[in-house]
Amino acid sequence: MQTKAAILWEVDSPWSVEDIELDDPKAGEVRVKLAASGMCHSDEHLVTGDLPFELPIIGGHEGAGVVTKVGPDVSWLEEGDHVVFGFIPSCGRCPSCSTGHQNLCDLGALMGLGMQASDGTSRHHGQGKDLGLMCMLGTFAHDTVVNEASCIKIEKDIPLERACLLGCGVVTGWGSSVYAAEVNPGDVVAVVGVGGIGANAIQGAKLAGAKQIWAIDPVESKREKAMEFGATHTAASMAEAMEPLGEASWGTMANKVVLTMGVGSGELMAEALALTAKRGRVVVTNIHPAMEASASMSLLDLTLMEKQVVGSLFGSGNPRADIPKLLSLYREGQLDLDGLVTKTYTLDGVNDGYDDMRAGKNIRGVMVYD
């Protein structure tokens, strides 16, 4: 069939929206008509080259839609099912999945290639070439073919233009606070970077019972919005937060610091550790450039103060359990998905959406399809 998609042909070039040919799903795969796709900063890392995935590639990894065709050997999905894509597939059988770490599924090792997990070939073709898929999904498209391991079936009463946010940003941010940071009731928490991930780290910290939540971002409108998600204090930078956070915490500093900036920098690790209390934890969730190989930090600080630095992928969560759970919290009014969406776009407006993201205008832009 023919459909439309946004393709990145070269690094540092705009997304090209054009018609593509889409093959039928093969064994273990389904075709999905997408309803919406979040516009995550990780797709911007493709453009800048910070994530050196193979090109050409269809962007997008935060999507939701309706199954329109089921390939052979798929027994638990059928046409008409509503699904959210997990940006990391979960097979359920590898050592990581079987020990409750679906975010580290072995199939995730194939993401950089962008081809189908089943046989390493492509179902998407444009200008006579095979096209890769961001995270083996390619949600910057009206239709896509994905492996069943990437699909999480959801209830049909959840709006798909909100459910799509669970495919990356919501679970990643919420889990960074709840699972990776292990925020406890009464903790002082600092979230550095209030975008689609940071906003949900704030919501996670609030639900976990943090007494103070510091939202740190240079954009004033984002700091104001952070207060709606549960932040109690704001600052424009970690350096600016240092003194008031120290005073408000009676000198103990932040029990947990969650780094959710659009692009991480090793030079900022010293500041993050300075914000951190004794036996406190810094969670590194944001993407760093692939070629960055150094960080500025005091290792003596780690030893003498027993501070911790941990990484977190997909919020250290289990998407098959956490996506339905968080959608139930949304249904009950305990998780704000509506407030995350700053502006919606069409597929043709993909470059406008990323211009707005770079300008700091959006918490999360969402492309909504017919």
PEPE-V723261 format. One record per backbone hydrogen bond with DSSP energy under -0.5 kcal/mol. CO is the residue of the C=O (numbers start at 1). NH is the residue of the N-H. E is the energy in kcal/mol with one decimal. If there is no record, write none. Layout:
co = <CO:CO>
nh = <NH:NH>
e = <E:E>
//
This chain:
co = <1:3:4:5:5:6:7:7:8:8:10:15:16:16:18:20:21:21:26:28:29:30:31:31:32:32:33:35:36:37:38:39:40:40:41:41:42:43:43:44:45:45:45:47:50:50:51:56:57:57:58:59:60:60:62:63:64:64:65:66:67:69:71:72:73:78:81:82:83:84:85:94:95:96:96:97:101:102:105:106:107:108:110:110:112:114:116:121:123:124:125:126:129:132:133:134:134:139:140:142:144:146:147:148:149:150:152:154:155:159:159:160:162:163:164:165:165:167:168:169:170:171:172:173:174:174:175:175:176:177:184:187:187:187:188:188:189:190:190:191:191:192:193:195:197:198:199:200:201:202:203:204:205:206:209:212:213:213:213:214:214:215:215:216:218:219:220:221:222:223:224:224:225:225:226:226:226:227:233:235:237:238:239:240:241:242:243:244:245:246:247:249:254:255:256:257:257:258:258:259:259:264:265:266:266:268:269:270:271:273:275:277:280:281:281:282:282:283:283:284:287:289:295:296:297:298:299:300:301:301:302:305:308:310:313:314:317:317:318:318:319:321:322:323:324:325:326:327:328:329:329:330:335:337:337:338:340:340:343:345:346:347:349:350:351:352:353:354:355:356:356:357:363:364:364:365:366:366:367>
nh = <22:20:142:7:18:59:9:16:56:57:13:17:7:18:5:3:23:125:29:148:71:146:68:69:34:144:66:369:64:367:40:365:43:44:44:45:46:46:47:48:49:50:51:12:52:290:53:132:8:59:134:140:138:139:38:85:35:36:83:33:80:31:74:28:75:81:67:154:65:152:87:98:99:99:101:100:104:105:108:109:110:111:113:114:54:133:120:116:23:131:21:129:126:58:136:137:138:141:6:34:32:30:150:151:90:86:84:82:158:162:163:164:165:166:167:168:170:87:172:173:174:175:176:177:177:178:179:180:181:183:187:189:211:212:255:256:214:192:258:193:216:260:195:199:201:202:203:204:205:206:207:208:210:209:186:189:215:232:233:191:216:217:235:193:220:223:224:225:226:227:227:228:228:229:229:230:231:230:215:217:241:242:243:244:245:246:247:248:249:251:250:252:277:281:190:259:283:192:260:285:286:289:268:269:296:272:273:274:275:276:254:280:308:257:283:284:310:259:285:312:264:292:297:270:299:302:303:304:305:307:306:279:282:284:316:317:103:319:321:322:323:325:326:327:328:329:330:331:332:334:335:333:337:340:341:341:342:364:366:368:349:350:353:354:355:356:357:358:359:361:362:360:196:342:343:39:345:368:37>
e = <-3.5:-3.0:-2.2:-0.6:-2.5:-1.7:-0.6:-3.0:-0.6:-1.8:-0.9:-0.6:-2.8:-0.6:-2.4:-2.2:-0.5:-2.2:-1.9:-2.8:-2.7:-2.4:-2.9:-1.4:-0.8:-2.0:-2.4:-2.8:-1.7:-3.2:-0.9:-0.5:-1.1:-0.6:-0.7:-1.2:-0.6:-0.6:-1.1:-2.2:-1.0:-0.7:-2.0:-3.1:-0.7:-1.5:-2.3:-2.3:-2.9:-0.5:-2.7:-2.7:-1.1:-1.5:-3.1:-2.3:-2.7:-1.5:-2.5:-2.9:-3.0:-2.9:-1.1:-2.9:-0.7:-2.1:-2.7:-2.4:-2.2:-2.5:-0.5:-2.8:-0.8:-0.7:-2.8:-1.7:-2.1:-1.7:-1.9:-1.7:-1.9:-1.6:-1.2:-1.2:-1.7:-1.2:-2.4:-2.8:-2.9:-2.7:-2.9:-1.8:-2.4:-2.8:-2.2:-2.0:-1.4:-1.8:-2.8:-1.7:-2.9:-2.5:-2.1:-1.6:-2.4:-2.4:-2.5:-0.5:-1.1:-1.5:-2.7:-2.0:-1.4:-2.0:-1.8:-0.9:-2.1:-1.7:-2.8:-2.5:-2.7:-2.5:-1.3:-1.2:-0.5:-2.7:-2.2:-2.4:-1.9:-2.3:-2.1:-0.5:-1.9:-1.5:-1.4:-1.8:-3.3:-0.5:-3.1:-0.8:-2.8:-2.7:-0.8:-2.5:-1.8:-2.1:-1.6:-2.5:-2.4:-2.2:-2.4:-1.8:-2.4:-1.3:-2.9:-2.7:-0.6:-2.4:-2.0:-3.3:-0.6:-0.6:-1.9:-2.9:-0.6:-1.8:-2.4:-2.2:-2.1:-0.9:-0.6:-0.6:-1.1:-0.9:-0.5:-0.6:-2.3:-0.6:-2.7:-2.1:-1.7:-1.2:-0.5:-0.6:-2.7:-1.8:-2.3:-2.7:-1.7:-3.5:-1.3:-1.5:-3.1:-2.0:-2.5:-0.6:-3.1:-2.8:-0.7:-1.7:-1.6:-0.5:-1.8:-1.2:-2.5:-2.1:-2.4:-1.8:-1.4:-0.9:-2.7:-2.3:-2.0:-2.6:-0.5:-0.6:-2.8:-3.0:-0.9:-1.8:-2.9:-1.6:-0.8:-1.1:-0.8:-1.0:-1.6:-3.1:-1.8:-0.7:-0.6:-2.8:-2.9:-3.1:-1.8:-1.4:-1.1:-0.5:-1.6:-3.4:-2.1:-1.5:-2.9:-2.1:-1.8:-1.7:-2.0:-2.3:-1.8:-2.8:-0.9:-1.4:-0.8:-0.9:-0.7:-1.0:-0.9:-0.7:-2.0:-2.7:-1.1:-1.6:-2.3:-1.8:-1.8:-2.2:-1.9:-2.4:-1.6:-2.6:-0.5:-1.7:-0.5:-2.0:-0.8:-2.4:-2.2:-0.6:-2.5>
//
